[in-house]
Amino acid sequence: MMKYDPTIGPDSEEWHKLDEGEQIRMVRQYHRRAGVKLPNAILHAAIHTVVENQIAMGDDIPVRRTIERLQTEGLDRHEAIHAVGLVLSEHIYDLMKSPPVNQDPNERYWKSLEELSAEGWRNRK
């Protein structure tokens, strides 16, 4: 059984063999081993899992490219996942408040990822 480490990232083939519940469990275990205290460990792990699954989709969507760009701007991979996870969480919240009409529901998410920078992330923390 593989161990999850967000600083390295999972092998996408092995990762996709796991169901989401197992992926979330592995992310939670990583944070527990690292001694990270979280206000909502399950939600945190779920967002990590969604971002990891989006990264594993490759170039079909801009998440992997965004993670790589943020790393070249100085974030480590784990920080980059948190930055994308925040954008994802805000996107989900916005969709719940006002779903887009006559446009791809992810268009705003992709645009927000393009605008995301390491400096912007550091200034938000």
C-alpha positions, 0 to 999 in steps of 0.5 A: 500500500502506498503512502500519500505525501503531498510534497511528492505526489502520488503515482497517478496510476496507483492513485486512480486504483483507489476509491475516493474514501481510501484516498481521503483516508491516506491524505488524513493519515499524512496530516496526522503523521505530520502533526498538522492540526486542522479545524476540519480534517475530513474536509481538508482531506477531501479538498486535497483529494479533489485537487490530486484527482484533478492533477492526475487528469493531466492536460485535460484541465489546467490544474496540473499546469497551475501546480507546476507554475506555482512551484516554479514561482517558489511554492512547494507542491503541498502549498500549491495544492492548498492554493488551488484548494482554496480557489476550488473551495471558493469556486464551489461556494460561488456555484452554490450561491449563483450557478452560471447561466449559459456558460461552462460552470468551470470557466470561472474556476479555470480563469481563477487558476490562471490568475493565481500566483504564489505571491497572491497565495502568500498574501492571502494566508 
